[in-house]
Amino acid sequence: MEYLHTMVRVADLDRALDFYVGTFGLREMRRVDNEAGRFTLVFLAAPGDVARAEAERSPLVELTYNWDPETYTGGRNFGHLAYQVDDIYAFCQRLSERGVTINRPPRDGRMAFVKSPDGISIEILQKGEAKPKQEPWASMENTGTW
């Protein structure tokens, strides 16, 4: 058995790509437009997984955009995506500067949570050991749910 991808339905493909690619830093690996099924699939990889994704077509996040409008609820019921980063403080700062709410700040230097525009929770983990506690993150309160 091997992990292939996680599928997330999105309501607005441009907005989702702006978040996942433009803000979060994932890379678009391939796209499939299916006119008969009236949907678009966009497969994304983390920068550190690009070579593996090119060779194996995994691990990936699959954004599914249905051309006919639908309302999606229960993003939290999905659970969450998780990504490891080299510097959690710098990564969260970059997200914050792009207008992303840090729902669970990295107070412990190890873990943070944000949400995509469609309400999907994303866990951000510090690669290796936790970073020493640092302001403003150490005293920052949670915002909303994650």
C-alpha positions in Angstrom: 0.0 0.0 0.0 1.2 3.5 -0.7 -0.3 7.0 -0.1 -1.4 8.8 -3.3 -3.4 11.9 -2.5 -6.0 13.7 -0.5 -8.9 15.3 -2.3 -10.4 18.6 -1.2 -13.5 20.1 -2.9 -13.2 23.8 -3.5 -15.9 26.4 -4.3 -13.7 28.9 -6.1 -10.7 27.4 -8.0 -8.9 30.7 -8.5 -9.2 31.6 -4.8 -8.1 28.2 -3.7 -5.1 28.2 -6.0 -4.2 31.7 -4.8 -4.1 30.3 -1.2 -2.5 26.8 -1.8 0.0 28.0 -4.4 0.4 31.7 -4.1 0.3 32.0 -0.3 0.9 28.5 1.1 3.7 27.7 -1.4 2.5 24.4 -3.0 3.3 23.7 -6.6 0.8 22.8 -9.3 1.9 19.4 -10.8 -0.9 18.7 -13.2 -4.5 19.7 -14.1 -7.4 17.8 -15.7 -10.4 19.5 -17.1 -13.3 17.0 -17.6 -16.0 18.6 -19.7 -18.3 15.6 -19.7 -18.2 15.4 -15.8 -18.1 19.2 -15.5 -15.1 19.4 -13.1 -11.5 20.4 -12.9 -8.9 18.5 -10.9 -5.6 20.3 -9.9 -2.9 18.2 -8.3 -0.5 20.0 -5.9 2.8 19.0 -4.2 4.8 20.5 -1.4 8.2 22.0 -2.7 10.1 19.2 -1.0 7.9 16.5 -2.7 8.1 17.8 -6.3 10.7 15.3 -7.5 8.9 12.4 -5.9 5.5 13.7 -7.2 6.9 13.9 -10.7 8.3 10.4 -10.6 5.5 8.7 -8.6 2.6 11.1 -9.0 2.3 11.2 -5.2 2.1 12.5 -2.5 -0.3 15.1 -3.6 -3.3 17.2 -2.7 -6.1 17.1 -5.3 -8.3 20.1 -5.5 -11.6 19.2 -7.1 -13.6 22.1 -8.6 -17.1 21.2 -9.7 -18.2 23.7 -12.4 -21.8 23.7 -11.2 -22.1 25.6 -7.9 -22.4 23.6 -4.8 -22.2 24.5 -1.1 -19.6 22.6 0.9 -19.9 22.4 4.7 -18.0 20.6 7.4 -14.4 21.5 6.5 -13.5 20.6 10.1 -15.2 17.2 9.7 -12.6 16.5 7.1 -9.8 16.6 9.7 -6.8 18.4 8.4 -3.9 18.4 6.0 -0.4 18.6 7.5 2.9 20.1 6.2 6.3 20.2 7.7 8.3 23.5 7.3 11.9 24.5 8.0 11.0 27.6 10.0 7.5 27.7 11.5 7.8 31.3 12.6 8.9 32.6 9.2 6.2 30.5 7.5 3.4 31.7 9.7 4.7 35.3 9.4 4.5 35.0 5.6 1.0 33.6 5.8 -0.1 36.4 8.1 1.4 39.0 5.8 -0.8 37.6 3.0 -3.9 38.0 5.2 -4.2 34.4 6.5 -5.5 34.1 10.1 -3.3 31.9 12.2 -6.0 30.1 14.1 -3.7 28.3 16.4 -0.4 30.2 16.6 2.9 28.4 17.0 3.2 29.3 20.7 5.3 26.2 21.4 7.6 26.6 18.3 6.3 23.3 17.0 2.7 23.5 15.7 0.2 25.9 14.2 -3.1 25.7 12.3 -4.7 27.8 9.6 -7.7 27.3 7.3 -8.0 27.4 3.6 -10.6 29.7 2.0 -12.9 26.6 1.9 -12.5 25.9 5.7 -10.0 23.1 5.4 -7.8 22.9 8.5 -4.1 22.8 7.8 -1.6 21.8 10.4 1.9 23.3 10.1 4.7 21.5 11.9 8.2 22.6 12.6 10.8 20.2 11.0 13.0 18.6 13.6 13.0 20.0 17.1 10.7 22.7 18.2 12.0 26.2 17.9 12.5 28.2 21.1 9.4 30.2 22.1 9.3 33.5 20.4 7.1 36.6 20.5 4.7 37.6 19.2 3.7 34.0 18.8 4.3 32.8 22.4 1.6 35.1 23.8 -0.8 35.0 20.8 -4.3 33.6 21.5 -6.2 31.2 19.4 -8.6 32.7 16.8 -11.7 30.7 15.9 -11.5 27.0 15.4 -9.0 24.8 13.6 
